[in-house]
Amino acid sequence: MKKARKKYPLEYKIFAVGLCTQYGSVLRVAEELGISKNCLQHWKRFAKKETLVLRKASNPDTGKTELSRLRKEAKDAAIERDILKKAPPHLLQERRARYQFIRENSDIFPVGKMCRIFQVDPSCYYKWLKGIPTSRALRRLFITSEISRIYCASHGTYGSARIARELAAIGIKACRSLVGKIMQEQHLRPIAKLKFKKTTISSTKYPIAENKLNQNFKVCGQNEVWVSDITYIHTAEGWAYLTIVIDLFDRKVIGWSLSRTMKATDTSITAFRRAQYNRPLTGNQKLIFHSDRGVQYACKKFVSLLAKSGRISQSMSRKGNCYDNAVAESFFKTLKTELVHHNKYTSKKKAEESIFEYIENFYNTRRRHSALGNFTIEEFQNQLSSKN
């Protein structure tokens, strides 16, 4: 960036030229005043041409006052020059480093001038010197404590975007970059999600439904599209199988089941019936139920259950394509990253209690979802209600 040229008042120029005449050395005066030798030579040429002239003072004392003022300005300029010579390494550092520089050099330079150059409030500096926290420092401490609280409440899964949104929801203004900086200082890192692993067991003896969803995960209202999937949960008593049903509209888990077997009656059918109970179809609503090609969804019992309502059409992902059921897969990644991999379940009952607490008391109520603009499901629903 091009440095702005410093402008000097006419009186200052005349004073500088006068010093040249007094000392007989342009170089010495230029060094003392911290200005360019060529600039001073330029002013001298103007003075010889009588274009650098002060107006006549109406009062004889005015000239002395003006000279005194100019000398003070020259002295101040010299002090500022000396501060700037020593200060550059500290100009762009954090506030505490600038305070330390001011304290270390308070015997050499005036504190007020250093505060002005460093663009800090003198009262804040003196509070820092006495160990009294400023309002700015107190606010940062408060924000830091709230960030730590929210991070822990999210089981260590929230990044800067979600935490900034959570702070805004409770009336605390803090931009995402500040939240990110504080998280870095406090070593708060969101847990990374794991890569996808295939768990679907399909069978060729059952008919396959058409992929009606076709990766279109944006819907306009409730009960337009439900997605479902099954995953494995390890316990000391053996494997448990978690089946979930999610409404794409608000990403809420509206039905789920944790079973000991992979039978359709314990997995897909139980989860679907709970979803029906929690979010029944109303009026003329027509629903697409999307899943993978697993036998639990392709078997006759489940297909006939969907067909009974007359308003539900079945949709299935393409073979081996996890992206066709990305929302359900994403939920399982989130669940395992945020909960399952941090727990060793001694029994299926313990696993069920833990998953119930996570889904019903965190995921469906308090967790912020990027797909919903970092709103919680409850906030998203309340926002829609207020618009209607």
C-alpha positions in Angstrom: 0.0 0.0 0.0 1.3 3.5 -1.0 2.3 5.5 2.1 0.4 8.8 2.5 2.6 11.9 2.2 2.7 13.8 5.5 1.5 17.4 5.3 3.2 20.2 7.3 1.7 23.6 8.2 3.2 26.7 6.8 4.4 27.9 10.2 6.3 24.7 10.7 8.0 25.0 7.3 9.1 28.6 8.2 10.3 27.5 11.6 12.4 24.7 10.0 14.0 27.1 7.5 14.8 29.5 10.4 16.6 26.7 12.2 18.6 26.0 9.1 19.8 29.6 9.2 20.5 29.4 12.9 22.5 26.2 12.8 23.9 26.6 9.3 23.3 23.0 8.5 20.3 21.6 6.6 21.3 18.0 7.3 21.5 18.5 11.1 18.0 20.2 11.2 16.5 17.5 9.0 17.8 14.8 11.3 16.6 16.6 14.4 13.1 17.2 13.0 12.9 13.7 11.4 12.2 15.1 8.0 13.7 14.6 4.5 16.8 16.7 3.7 15.4 17.2 0.1 12.1 18.5 1.5 13.9 21.0 3.7 16.0 22.2 0.8 12.8 22.7 -1.2 11.3 24.9 1.6 14.5 27.0 1.6 14.2 27.7 -2.1 10.6 28.8 -1.5 11.7 31.1 1.3 14.3 32.8 -1.0 11.6 33.4 -3.5 9.5 35.0 -0.7 6.6 32.6 -1.3 7.0 31.0 2.1 6.0 34.0 4.3 3.9 34.4 7.4 1.3 37.1 7.7 2.4 40.0 9.8 1.4 39.6 13.4 -0.9 42.3 14.7 0.6 41.8 18.2 4.3 41.6 18.9 3.7 38.8 21.4 1.9 36.7 18.8 5.1 35.9 17.1 6.7 34.6 20.3 3.6 32.5 21.0 3.6 31.1 17.5 7.3 30.3 17.8 6.8 28.6 21.1 4.0 26.5 19.6 6.1 25.5 16.7 8.9 24.5 18.9 6.5 22.4 20.9 5.2 20.8 17.7 8.8 20.1 16.6 9.6 18.5 19.9 6.5 16.4 19.8 7.3 15.3 16.3 10.8 14.3 17.4 9.4 12.2 20.3 6.9 10.5 18.0 9.7 9.8 15.5 11.8 8.2 18.3 8.8 6.1 19.5 8.1 4.9 16.0 11.7 4.0 15.4 11.5 1.6 18.4 7.9 0.5 18.2 7.4 -1.2 14.8 7.7 -4.8 16.1 4.9 -4.1 18.6 2.4 -2.0 16.4 0.6 -5.0 15.1 0.8 -7.3 18.2 -2.0 -8.0 20.6 -3.1 -5.4 23.1 -1.1 -6.9 26.0 2.2 -6.8 24.1 1.6 -3.1 23.4 0.9 -2.4 27.0 4.1 -4.1 27.9 6.1 -1.9 25.5 4.5 1.2 27.0 5.4 0.1 30.5 9.0 -0.8 29.5 9.5 2.6 27.9 7.5 4.9 30.2 10.8 6.3 31.6 11.9 7.4 28.1 8.7 8.5 26.4 5.4 10.1 27.6 2.7 7.5 28.2 0.0 9.6 26.6 2.0 9.8 23.3 2.7 6.1 23.2 -1.0 5.3 23.9 -2.0 7.6 21.0 0.5 5.9 18.6 -0.5 2.4 19.7 -4.2 3.5 19.5 -5.0 2.3 23.1 -7.0 4.1 25.8 -4.7 5.4 28.5 -7.3 4.5 31.2 -7.3 0.9 30.0 -3.5 0.8 30.1 -3.4 2.0 33.7 -6.1 -0.5 34.7 -3.9 -3.2 33.1 -0.9 -1.8 35.0 -2.7 -2.1 38.3 -4.0 -5.6 37.4 -7.6 -4.4 37.1 -9.4 -6.2 34.3 -11.1 -3.9 31.7 -14.6 -4.3 30.5 -13.2 -5.7 27.3 -11.2 -8.3 29.1 -14.2 -9.2 31.3 -16.4 -9.6 28.3 -13.8 -11.9 26.6 -13.6 -14.0 29.8 -17.3 -14.3 29.8 -17.5 -15.3 26.1 -14.7 -17.8 26.6 -16.6 -19.5 29.5 -19.8 -19.6 27.4 -17.9 -21.1 24.5 -16.5 -23.8 26.8 -19.9 -24.5 28.2 -21.6 -24.9 24.8 -18.7 -27.0 23.5 -19.0 -29.4 26.4 -22.8 -29.5 26.2 -22.5 -30.5 22.5 -20.2 -33.4 23.5 -17.3 -31.7 21.8 -18.9 -31.7 18.4 -19.7 -28.0 17.8 -17.4 -26.0 15.6 -17.2 -22.2 15.5 -20.2 -21.7 13.3 -22.6 -23.6 15.5 -21.2 -22.1 18.7 -21.5 -18.6 17.3 -25.2 -19.3 16.4 -25.8 -20.7 19.9 -24.2 -17.5 21.5 -26.5 -15.3 19.3 -29.5 -17.3 20.4 -28.8 -16.4 24.1 -28.1 -12.8 23.2 -24.3 -12.8 23.1 -22.8 -11.0 20.1 -19.6 -12.8 18.9 -18.5 -13.2 15.3 -17.5 -16.6 14.0 -13.8 -15.6 13.6 -13.6 -14.5 17.3 -15.2 -17.8 18.4 -12.7 -19.7 16.2 -9.8 -17.8 17.7 -10.9 -18.4 21.3 -11.5 -22.1 20.6 -8.0 -22.4 19.2 -6.6 -20.7 22.3 -8.5 -23.0 24.6 -7.6 -26.1 22.4 -11.3 -26.9 21.7 -11.5 -28.9 18.5 -14.7 -30.3 17.1 -14.7 -34.1 16.7 -14.2 -35.2 13.1 -16.7 -37.5 11.5 -15.6 -41.0 10.4 -15.7 -42.3 6.8 -18.8 -44.2 5.5 -18.8 -48.0 5.9 -21.3 -50.2 4.1 -23.6 -52.1 6.4 -26.6 -52.9 4.1 -27.4 -56.6 3.4 -29.5 -56.7 0.3 -31.2 -59.7 -1.3 -32.0 -60.5 -4.9 -35.1 -62.6 -4.1 -37.2 -59.5 -3.1 -38.5 -56.9 -5.5 -36.7 -53.5 -5.6 -38.6 -50.2 -5.5 -37.9 -47.4 -7.9 -35.6 -44.6 -6.7 -38.2 -41.9 -6.5 -36.2 -39.6 -4.2 -33.2 -39.4 -6.6 -31.1 -37.4 -4.0 -33.6 -34.6 -3.8 -33.3 -33.9 -0.1 -35.1 -30.6 0.0 -38.9 -30.7 0.7 -41.5 -28.1 1.4 -43.4 -29.6 4.3 -43.7 -32.3 6.9 -44.6 -35.9 5.8 -43.5 -35.5 2.2 -40.4 -37.7 2.5 -39.2 -40.0 5.3 -35.8 -41.7 5.1 -34.8 -44.8 7.0 -31.7 -46.9 7.7 -30.2 -49.5 10.0 -26.8 -49.5 11.7 -24.9 -51.7 14.2 -24.2 -50.7 17.9 -21.6 -52.8 19.8 -22.4 -53.8 23.4 -20.8 -56.2 25.9 -23.9 -58.5 25.4 -23.3 -58.5 21.6 -24.5 -56.4 18.6 -27.6 -54.2 18.8 -29.3 -52.9 15.7 -30.5 -49.3 15.6 -33.2 -48.4 13.0 -34.2 -44.8 12.5 -36.8 -42.9 10.5 -36.2 -39.2 9.7 -38.5 -36.6 8.2 -36.5 -34.7 5.6 -38.4 -31.5 6.2 -36.9 -30.7 9.6 -34.4 -33.6 9.9 -36.2 -34.8 13.1 -35.8 -38.5 14.1 -39.6 -39.3 14.3 -39.2 -43.0 14.9 -36.4 -45.4 16.1 -35.8 -48.8 17.4 -32.9 -50.6 19.1 -33.2 -54.4 18.7 -31.3 -57.6 19.4 -32.2 -59.1 16.0 -32.2 -58.0 12.4 -35.8 -59.2 11.8 -38.1 -56.7 10.1 -40.6 -56.9 12.9 -37.9 -55.7 15.4 -36.2 -53.1 13.1 -37.9 -51.4 10.1 -41.5 -52.2 11.1 -41.1 -51.1 14.8 -39.4 -47.8 13.8 -42.0 -47.1 11.1 -44.9 -47.6 13.4 -43.4 -45.3 16.0 -42.9 -42.7 13.2 -46.5 -43.1 12.2 -47.6 -42.5 15.9 -45.3 -39.5 16.4 -46.1 -37.8 13.1 -49.3 -39.2 11.5 -50.4 -38.4 8.0 -53.2 -35.8 7.9 -55.6 -34.7 5.3 -54.6 -35.6 1.8 -50.8 -35.9 2.6 -48.9 -38.4 0.4 -45.6 -39.7 1.6 -42.5 -41.2 0.0 -40.7 -43.7 2.2 -37.0 -44.0 1.1 -34.5 -46.5 2.3 -31.7 -48.7 1.0 -32.3 -52.2 -0.5 -31.9 -54.1 2.8 -34.1 -57.2 3.3 -35.8 -55.4 6.2 -37.3 -52.9 3.8 -37.8 -55.2 0.8 -39.5 -58.1 2.6 -43.3 -58.7 2.1 -44.2 -57.8 5.7 -42.8 -54.3 5.4 -43.9 -53.6 1.8 -47.5 -54.7 2.6 -47.4 -52.4 5.8 -46.7 -49.4 3.6 -49.3 -50.4 1.0 -52.0 -50.6 3.6 -52.3 -46.8 4.0 -52.7 -46.3 0.3 -50.9 -43.0 0.6 -47.3 -44.2 0.9 -45.1 -45.0 -2.0 -41.8 -46.8 -1.5 -38.4 -45.6 -2.8 -35.0 -47.4 -2.7 -31.4 -46.3 -3.2 -29.4 -47.6 -6.1 -27.1 -50.6 -5.3 -24.0 -49.6 -3.3 -24.7 -45.9 -3.6 -24.7 -44.5 -0.1 -25.3 -40.9 -1.4 -28.9 -41.9 -2.4 -29.6 -42.1 1.4 -27.2 -39.5 2.5 -29.3 -37.9 5.2 -29.8 -41.2 7.2 -26.1 -42.1 6.7 -25.1 -38.7 7.9 -27.2 -39.1 11.1 -25.4 -42.4 11.9 -22.0 -40.8 11.3 -23.0 -38.0 13.7 -24.4 -40.3 16.3 -21.3 -42.5 16.3 -18.9 -39.6 16.3 -20.7 -37.7 19.0 -21.9 -40.5 21.2 -21.3 -44.2 20.5 -17.5 -44.1 20.0 -17.1 -42.4 23.4 -19.0 -45.1 25.3 -18.5 -48.7 26.1 -22.0 -50.2 26.6 -22.1 -53.1 29.1 -25.6 -54.0 28.0 -28.3 -53.3 25.4 -30.3 -51.5 28.0 -27.5 -49.1 28.7 -27.1 -48.5 25.0 -30.8 -47.8 24.6 -30.8 -45.3 27.5 -27.8 -43.5 26.1 -29.3 -43.3 22.6 -32.7 -42.2 23.9 -31.0 -39.4 25.8 -29.0 -38.3 22.8 -31.9 -38.4 20.2 -34.8 -37.2 22.4 -33.0 -34.7 24.7 -30.3 -33.4 22.4 -30.5 -34.2 18.7 -34.3 -33.5 18.3 -34.3 -30.5 20.7 -31.0 -28.7 21.3 -28.6 -29.7 18.6 -28.0 -27.1 15.8 -28.3 -28.5 12.2 -26.4 -27.0 9.3 -29.2 -28.2 6.9 -31.6 -25.9 8.9 -29.3 -22.8 8.8 -27.7 -23.8 12.1 -31.1 -23.6 13.9 -32.3 -26.3 16.3 -35.3 -28.3 15.1 -37.5 -26.5 17.7 -36.3 -23.1 16.6 -36.9 -24.1 12.9 -40.4 -25.2 13.7 -41.2 -22.1 15.8 -39.9 -19.9 13.0 -42.3 -21.5 10.5 -45.2 -21.3 13.0 -44.6 -17.5 13.5 -44.6 -17.0 9.7 -47.9 -18.9 9.3 
